[in-house]
Amino acid sequence: MNAKIYSVETAAERAEALSAAATAVQGGKVIVVPTDTVYGIAADAFSAGGVRALLAAKGRSRQMPPPVLIYSSSVLAGLADDISDEARALADAFWPGPLTLICYAQPSLTWDLGDTKGTVALRVPSDDLTIDLLRQTGPLAVSSANKTGRVAATTAAEAADQLGENVELIVDGGIRPVNRGEDVEAKDVMPSTIVDCTGETPVIVREGAIGADEIRSVAPGALTKRQWDEQRRIEAQQALDARAMAEEPTAGSVSAAQVADEIEHEPIKPARRASAPSNTSHLSKLVGASTSTGGVDQLRTEGAHFVESQRAQGVTKPLSVDTARSLVFGTKK
């Protein structure tokens, strides 16, 4: 399949491109569209088949589910649950814009983005063309338009080179971002900044177009991943020191190296709903962790979730796709 490329240079071409893109998405097809950062490969967020095709086109597994683009921050409450004050403040400050927020997903929505473990990454792009498309389609699962391991496409031609045989059509909105300097190569284009807001402390999982200082101007307690890892190491060492003062070392004592290794391989951070470490964990032994059931930490790169949902199965009644669309888009399909 060779994807058809639609120009948007004139008003008539723009209308035709948006209509064709919306029709393709609503039919479960995968398309490529420009965003405010790079070109994105997109599918209906409520189409399981479309999302599977998106992941297959990129060469990704279900363990790396895509983020979701929405046309307005007003949709946030329809898709996300238990939204923290920091997440709301960041959305108010930087949406539309290159900020992706990881939140808990509404448990009643019947969608399948992959192995999200109860979370969703949401963004409102600062791009009129993308917004107009989102107003016609509703939420779109969107990931950078590239094969995994390659540079994200910043032009329609680059997208066609990588994904032309795997998508229905490509909307050519010109070079992205639109204000990109001639001396800036595609590999140097900054992606969106990703902030995990599922924990007590926001963690900047990926620093992109919005810097850490800008994030902290709105959420003062936000930490970078490196800072979070260092904080955990310090707390673990303090726990070790306290234990050493309380009892004599034994043959089964836990070394600092063991704790450091465990921290290195633990997920990024404890979520607000996460349980303490497991009973077999060195950290559990050090801090007296409880054995209550619950989720674990979360790690997210672009489209990659690793967090256990705290939702009790069967507590909420799933919504139909039509009802979900009505909730987050305003009209039923």
Order of alpha helices (4+ residues) and beta strands (2+ residues): beta-alpha-beta-beta-alpha-beta-alpha-beta-alpha-beta-beta-alpha-beta-alpha-beta-beta-beta-alpha-beta-alpha-alpha-alpha-alpha
